[in-house]
């Protein structure tokens, strides 16, 4: 098992802090003052990874600069590149870590680095190689307290900006499994993007500071300690602060097909999820001022497309196909696409003529129900640019509004997570903000006024989804 070191963790309980204190003392590192805060975060993060991946396994620890593989440590609020390298060096000196290249190889008496050099292996084509370190068997890492220690994910970078990529280049990169290229710290904060990046950063810091007092918690199991989340990163696209901007935290990547996020808690209370139904076509239609052909009220815009089809198939499967077609249209910015995305692991279609014909039949029905989709384009009016930018701004306004009401809320793109006891206030707030935000965008763009109360669904652990109808007024 290999993990990528990120200095984002802080101690959450007394066992974690005690281990950090002892490790800092052993490494002759202060925990006082400005540098002490940095050391605390780096050592907490090291202990977190040691706990999760175990002795004998490898930890990839970047050099600290922005590269093809990683972002620079300058983006992390609790640390920096120089301090990270210094602490890592201390851990190597104290034999907590051994660089993979310094381990013995099977070739004579050579280290792995020497053996690779002898065999002519190199790393051409990479901007900078992330070095890998084995976690060694040290007394502190076998201490029983490490198993009960808990850490909080509280120091993610506030804002990151992806570099400009042409659609074909992005598609190939994803196929190759390469990392998303990011702008470096100066490009984000020191030049043209600086004012907008700084403004977005201040908002994220405000929300993160609120979250750390009320972390989103995944309770412990028989085999894993509790997980605590209290920070997120807003990621913008195409070298532009007006593209993307979604919030990403440790909870946003949880596989929710099994309902894992519904097991989360806030302040020890159960949570519910409030989702915007058929979010992409519904929000896109509202933002460009074109009504969907779903009547004055609706519950599920995807189902409105299903109802237009005469395809003999299980209704649930057909709805999933409708959703796939529409999501791929908005994702690519292409309302005329004739085939499913090749890199979609959940593809419900195949390469047969019959299946491709069905794909196109669904596409045409979707355009009838959602005529705004004709306005999609590859340059900006799509899911990664225009749509995710406004979606993220709506979520940001919702988080801030609820914070002002004393309600703790977390987000997952078009979804708001709150305590079940705050459900009604959150529903009303989310709807109000979407309605007013959309009207503002319509007015700024000189578009027809379309007053929309969006359709929502509410879900909590042990209960089915409750769908709330949307309406045009």
C-alpha positions in Angstrom: 0.0 0.0 0.0 1.3 3.5 -1.0 -0.1 6.9 0.0 0.9 10.4 -1.0 1.9 12.5 1.9 -0.2 15.6 2.4 0.4 17.8 5.5 -3.3 18.3 6.2 -3.9 16.6 9.5 -3.9 17.8 13.1 -4.3 15.8 16.4 -7.9 15.3 17.4 -7.5 13.5 20.7 -5.0 13.4 23.6 -3.3 10.1 22.4 -2.5 11.7 19.1 -1.0 14.9 20.7 1.0 12.8 23.2 2.6 10.9 20.4 3.4 14.1 18.5 5.0 15.6 21.7 7.2 12.5 22.1 8.2 12.4 18.4 9.0 16.1 18.4 11.1 15.7 21.5 13.0 12.8 19.9 13.6 14.7 16.7 14.6 17.9 18.6 11.8 19.9 17.0 9.9 22.7 18.8 6.2 22.7 19.0 6.1 26.4 20.1 5.5 29.5 18.0 5.1 29.7 14.2 7.4 26.8 13.5 5.8 24.7 16.2 2.5 24.9 14.4 4.1 23.7 11.2 5.9 20.9 13.0 2.7 19.9 14.7 0.9 19.5 11.4 3.7 17.7 9.6 4.2 15.2 12.5 0.5 14.7 12.9 0.2 13.9 9.2 3.2 11.5 9.3 1.6 9.6 12.2 -1.7 9.5 10.5 -0.2 7.9 7.4 1.9 5.5 9.6 -1.4 4.5 11.3 -3.3 4.0 8.1 -0.8 2.3 5.8 1.3 0.5 8.4 5.0 -0.4 9.1 6.9 -1.8 6.1 4.7 0.0 3.6 5.6 3.0 1.5 4.8 6.7 1.7 5.3 8.9 -1.3 6.6 12.3 -0.1 6.8 15.0 -2.7 9.7 17.4 -2.9 7.5 20.4 -2.3 7.3 22.2 -5.6 4.4 22.3 -8.1 5.0 19.6 -10.7 3.3 17.2 -13.0 2.6 15.0 -10.0 1.9 17.3 -7.1 1.0 20.8 -6.0 3.5 22.8 -4.0 3.6 22.8 -0.2 3.1 26.6 -0.3 -0.6 26.0 -0.9 -1.0 24.2 2.4 -2.0 26.6 5.2 -0.2 24.9 8.1 3.3 24.4 6.5 5.7 25.1 3.7 8.2 23.4 1.4 11.3 24.2 3.4 9.9 23.0 6.8 8.5 19.8 5.1 11.9 18.9 3.8 13.6 19.6 7.1 11.2 17.4 9.1 11.4 14.6 6.5 15.2 14.7 6.8 14.9 14.4 10.6 12.6 11.4 10.2 15.1 9.8 7.9 18.0 10.5 10.2 16.1 8.9 13.1 15.3 5.9 10.9 11.5 6.4 10.8 11.8 6.5 7.1 14.1 5.0 4.5 14.1 6.2 0.9 13.2 3.3 -1.5 16.4 3.9 -3.4 18.5 3.3 -0.3 17.0 -0.1 0.3 19.0 -3.2 -0.7 18.3 -4.7 -4.1 18.6 -8.3 -5.3 21.6 -7.3 -7.5 24.9 -8.1 -5.7 25.4 -5.6 -2.9 23.8 -2.7 -4.6 21.1 -0.5 -3.3 17.9 -0.2 -5.4 19.2 3.2 -6.7 22.5 1.8 -7.7 20.9 -1.2 -9.4 18.5 0.9 -11.4 21.3 3.1 -12.6 23.3 0.0 -13.6 20.4 -1.3 -15.6 19.8 2.1 -17.3 16.4 2.8 -15.7 15.5 6.5 -15.6 12.6 8.8 -15.2 12.6 10.8 -18.5 9.4 12.5 -19.3 8.5 13.4 -15.8 8.9 17.0 -14.4 9.9 15.8 -11.0 9.8 12.3 -9.4 8.0 11.9 -6.1 10.3 9.9 -3.9 9.0 6.9 -2.0 9.9 6.1 1.6 9.4 2.9 3.6 7.9 3.4 7.1 10.2 1.5 9.5 9.6 -0.5 12.6 10.2 2.1 15.4 9.0 1.9 19.0 6.7 4.9 18.7 5.0 3.4 15.7 4.2 0.2 17.5 2.8 2.1 20.6 -0.7 1.0 21.4 -1.7 4.7 21.5 -1.2 5.0 17.8 -4.2 2.7 17.2 -6.5 4.8 19.3 -5.1 8.2 18.1 -7.4 10.2 16.0 -6.6 13.0 13.6 -8.6 15.7 11.9 -8.4 16.6 8.2 -8.1 20.4 8.8 -5.4 21.9 6.6 -6.2 21.4 2.9 -5.2 24.1 0.4 -7.9 26.7 0.2 -7.8 27.3 -3.6 -6.2 25.5 -6.5 -6.4 26.3 -10.2 -6.0 23.8 -13.0 -4.0 24.8 -16.1 -5.7 25.4 -19.4 -6.2 22.1 -21.3 -7.8 21.5 -24.7 -10.6 18.9 -24.5 -8.7 16.3 -26.5 -5.6 16.8 -24.3 -7.7 16.4 -21.1 -9.3 13.3 -22.5 -6.0 11.7 -23.3 -4.5 12.6 -19.9 -7.4 11.0 -18.1 -7.1 7.9 -20.3 -3.4 7.7 -19.3 -4.2 8.2 -15.7 -2.0 11.3 -15.3 -2.6 14.0 -12.7 -4.3 17.2 -13.4 -1.8 20.0 -14.1 -2.0 22.9 -11.7 -0.8 26.5 -11.7 1.9 27.2 -9.2 1.5 29.5 -6.1 2.7 32.7 -7.8 0.4 32.2 -10.9 -2.6 31.8 -8.6 -1.9 34.6 -6.0 0.6 37.0 -7.4 -0.6 37.9 -10.9 -3.9 38.3 -12.8 -5.8 35.8 -10.8 -4.6 37.1 -7.4 -7.5 39.3 -6.3 -10.2 36.7 -7.1 -8.1 33.9 -5.7 -7.5 35.8 -2.5 -11.2 36.6 -2.2 -12.1 32.9 -2.6 -9.4 31.9 -0.1 -10.9 34.2 2.6 -14.3 32.6 2.2 -12.8 29.1 2.4 -10.8 30.0 5.5 -13.9 31.4 7.1 -15.9 28.2 6.5 -13.0 26.0 7.5 -12.6 27.8 10.8 -16.3 27.2 11.5 -16.0 23.5 10.5 -13.0 22.8 12.8 -15.3 23.5 15.7 -18.0 21.1 14.3 -16.1 18.5 12.2 -17.9 16.1 9.9 -17.3 12.7 11.6 -17.3 9.2 10.3 -17.6 7.1 13.5 -15.1 4.4 14.3 -15.7 0.8 13.4 -14.2 -2.4 14.8 -11.3 -2.1 12.4 -10.9 1.6 11.8 -10.7 4.7 14.0 -13.1 7.6 13.6 -12.4 10.0 10.8 -12.8 13.8 11.2 -13.1 16.3 8.3 -13.0 20.1 8.7 -11.4 21.5 5.5 -12.0 21.7 1.8 -10.3 23.0 -1.3 -12.0 25.0 -4.1 -10.6 23.9 -7.4 -11.0 26.1 -10.5 -10.5 25.1 -14.1 -8.8 26.3 -17.3 -6.5 28.8 -15.5 -9.6 30.9 -14.8 -11.3 31.9 -11.5 -14.7 32.0 -13.5 -14.6 28.3 -14.4 -15.3 25.5 -11.9 -14.6 26.3 -8.3 -16.3 23.3 -6.7 -15.5 22.4 -3.0 -13.5 19.2 -2.4 -12.9 17.6 1.0 -12.2 14.1 2.3 -15.9 13.3 2.4 -16.7 14.3 -1.2 -14.9 11.3 -2.6 -16.8 8.8 -0.4 -18.6 6.2 -2.5 -22.1 7.1 -1.7 -23.7 4.3 -3.8 -23.6 2.3 -0.5 -24.8 5.4 1.4 -21.6 5.8 3.3 -22.0 9.6 3.6 -25.3 9.0 5.4 -23.3 7.5 8.3 -21.5 10.8 8.9 -22.3 12.9 11.9 -22.0 16.5 13.0 -21.7 17.2 16.7 -22.6 13.6 17.4 -26.0 14.0 15.5 -27.2 12.1 12.4 -27.1 14.0 9.1 -29.3 14.2 6.0 -28.4 15.1 2.4 -30.4 17.7 0.5 -29.8 17.2 -3.3 -30.8 19.2 -6.3 -32.8 16.7 -8.5 -31.4 16.4 -12.0 -29.1 19.1 -11.0 -27.1 19.7 -14.3 -30.0 20.1 -16.8 -32.2 21.8 -14.2 -29.7 24.4 -13.1 -28.3 25.0 -16.6 -31.9 25.6 -17.9 -32.6 28.1 -15.1 -29.3 29.9 -15.6 -29.8 30.5 -19.3 -33.4 31.5 -18.8 -35.1 28.7 -20.7 -37.8 26.6 -19.0 -37.8 22.8 -19.2 -40.8 21.3 -20.8 -41.9 19.6 -17.6 -45.1 21.5 -16.8 -45.5 24.1 -14.0 -44.4 21.6 -11.4 -42.2 18.5 -11.5 -40.3 16.1 -9.2 -37.8 14.5 -11.5 -36.7 16.1 -14.8 -35.0 12.9 -15.8 -38.2 11.0 -15.5 -39.9 13.6 -17.8 -37.5 12.4 -20.5 -38.2 8.7 -19.7 -42.0 9.4 -20.1 -41.4 10.6 -23.7 -39.6 7.4 -24.7 -41.3 4.2 -26.1 -38.3 2.0 -25.3 -39.2 -1.3 -23.8 -36.8 -1.5 -20.8 -36.9 -1.5 -17.0 -37.9 2.0 -16.0 -35.1 2.3 -13.4 -32.4 1.3 -16.0 -33.9 3.6 -18.6 -33.8 6.5 -16.1 -30.1 5.7 -15.5 -29.5 5.8 -19.2 -31.3 9.1 -19.6 -29.1 10.5 -16.8 -25.9 9.2 -18.4 -26.8 10.7 -21.8 -27.6 14.1 -20.3 -24.5 14.2 -18.0 -22.3 13.3 -20.9 -23.8 16.0 -23.1 -23.3 18.7 -20.4 -19.9 17.3 -19.5 -18.6 17.5 -23.0 -20.5 20.7 -23.9 -21.9 18.8 -26.9 -25.6 18.4 -27.4 -25.0 16.5 -30.7 -22.8 13.7 -29.4 -23.8 10.4 -30.9 -22.1 7.9 -28.6 -21.2 7.4 -24.9 -18.0 8.5 -23.4 -15.2 5.9 -23.8 -13.8 6.5 -20.3 -17.1 6.0 -18.5 -16.7 3.0 -16.2 -20.4 3.0 -15.5 -21.4 3.0 -19.2 -24.9 1.5 -19.7 -24.5 1.3 -23.5 -22.4 -0.8 -25.8 -21.0 -0.5 -29.3 -23.9 -2.2 -31.1 -25.9 -0.3 -33.7 -29.0 -0.9 -31.6 -27.5 0.5 -28.5 -26.1 3.6 -30.2 -29.4 4.2 -31.8 -31.0 4.1 -28.3 -28.4 6.6 -27.1 -29.4 9.0 -29.9 -33.1 8.5 -29.3 -32.6 9.4 -25.6 -30.5 12.5 -26.6 -33.3 13.8 -28.9 -35.9 13.3 -26.2 -33.7 15.1 -23.7 -33.4 18.1 -26.1 -37.2 18.2 -26.3 -37.7 18.3 -22.6 -34.6 20.5 -21.9 -34.2 22.8 -24.9 -31.6 24.8 -23.1 -29.1 22.0 -23.8 -28.9 23.3 -27.3 -26.8 26.1 -25.9 -24.0 23.8 -24.6 -20.6 24.4 -26.0 -17.1 23.0 -25.5 -15.5 26.3 -24.6 -17.4 27.3 -21.5 -21.1 26.5 -21.4 -20.6 23.0 -20.0 -20.4 21.2 -16.7 -16.7 21.9 -16.0 -16.8 25.6 -16.8 -20.1 27.6 -16.6 -22.2 25.1 -14.7 -19.8 24.0 -12.0 -18.8 27.7 -11.4 -22.4 28.8 -10.7 -23.1 25.5 -8.8 -20.1 26.2 -6.6 -21.1 29.8 -6.0 -24.6 28.7 -5.0 -23.1 26.2 -2.5 -20.7 28.8 -1.2 -23.6 31.3 -0.5 -25.6 28.5 1.1 -22.8 27.5 3.4 -22.2 31.1 4.5 -25.9 31.8 5.0 -26.4 28.7 7.1 -23.3 29.6 9.1 -24.8 33.0 9.8 -27.9 31.1 11.1 -25.7 29.0 13.4 -26.3 25.9 11.2 -23.3 23.7 10.3 -23.4 22.6 6.7 -21.0 20.7 4.4 -21.4 20.3 0.7 -20.9 17.9 -2.2 -21.3 19.8 -5.4 -25.1 20.1 -5.7 -25.7 18.5 -2.2 -25.9 20.1 1.2 -25.2 18.0 4.3 -26.7 19.2 7.6 -27.9 17.7 10.9 -31.3 16.1 10.5 -32.6 18.6 13.2 -31.7 21.5 10.8 -33.3 19.9 7.7 -36.2 22.3 7.2 -34.2 25.5 7.6 -31.6 24.1 5.2 -34.2 23.2 2.6 -35.7 26.7 2.6 -32.4 28.4 2.6 -31.0 26.3 -0.2 -34.1 26.9 -2.4 -34.1 30.6 -1.7 -30.5 31.0 -2.6 -30.8 29.1 -5.8 -33.9 31.1 -6.8 -32.3 34.5 -6.1 -28.9 33.5 -7.5 -30.5 32.4 -10.8 -32.5 35.6 -11.1 -29.4 37.6 -10.5 -27.5 35.8 -13.3 -30.5 36.1 -15.7 -30.6 39.8 -15.1 -26.9 40.4 -15.5 -26.9 38.4 -18.7 -30.0 40.2 -20.1 -32.0 36.9 -20.2 -35.7 36.3 -19.8 -36.8 36.2 -16.2 -37.6 32.6 -15.2 -38.5 32.2 -11.5 -37.6 28.7 -10.5 -38.1 26.8 -7.2 -36.0 23.8 -7.8 -36.9 20.2 -7.1 -35.0 18.6 -4.2 -34.6 15.2 -2.6 -33.9 14.7 1.0 -32.3 11.5 2.4 -31.2 10.3 5.8 -29.9 7.0 7.2 -32.6 4.3 7.4 -35.2 6.3 5.3 -35.9 6.4 1.6 -35.5 9.6 -0.4 -38.2 12.2 0.0 -38.7 14.2 -3.2 -39.9 17.8 -3.1 -41.5 19.1 -6.3 -40.0 22.0 -8.2 -42.1 24.7 -9.9 -42.1 27.7 -12.2 -43.8 30.9 -11.1 
